[in-house]
Every structure is written in C-alpha cells, then in structure tokens.
Amino acid sequence: MEKSIYDLKLHECVTMPWGITIMRVPGGWIYDAWNPDTDCFKLGMFIPYSNEFQNSGINEPCIFESDNTTPENCKKCGNPKWIHDKFS
C-alpha cells in the first residue's frame, strides 16, 4: 500500500503514480506537477489540512464490477476503469 499523505512528516514528499508530488508543510500540503513543456515544476498549490478523507480508505484498491451493459466504473471512487488502467 502506498503511503498516505496523512503519514508524511514535515517536508517529506510522496510522488503519486500519475506524477503529482505532494509535500507536507505546516498547515497542509503543497501539490506540484511536472510540466514537460518547460521541463520544470508547475507552480505548486497549497491545500489546507483536512482530515475529511483520512479514514476513507482512499488508498485501498478500487472495486470493479460489471453487468456487461455499461462501462465499468469503480464502486468506491466512481472513476472509469480505463482511468485506473492508464494511471495505475
């Protein structure tokens, strides 16, 4: 299981599989993304601390069930399976 952003120590970073780097800072996190056009990080965004998703199981594996009549979506996050396949 990958490390939760709630487990990060001050100034510790984690890079998500889809390329977003998250750094723990006082009062929240800074989210950074790499810009391949300029070959550097895009301007980071500060996200204030919230424990809204801390125990939500967001780091748990997604659940896919299909009735073979509709596109398969994750039963937990709602994203289509192709998004998980592409960014996992």
RAGITA-V21780 format. One line per field, one symbol per residue. psi: psi as a letter, one per 20 degrees, with the letter a starting at -180 (. if undefined). burial: b if it has 24 or more other C-alpha atoms within 12 Angstrom, else e. A space follows every 10 residues. Layout:
BEGIN
psi=???
burial=???
END
This chain:
BEGIN
psi=pqpqhiiqrp jqqppqhjip pppprpjbqp pqqpohhilr qrpqppoqpp jhjgkikhjq qrppqpjjiq qpqpigiiqq hhgghhj.
burial=eeebbbeeee eeebeeeeee bbbbeeeebb bbbeeeeeee eeeeeeeeee eeeeeeeeee eeeeeeeeee eeeeeeeeee eeeeeeee
END
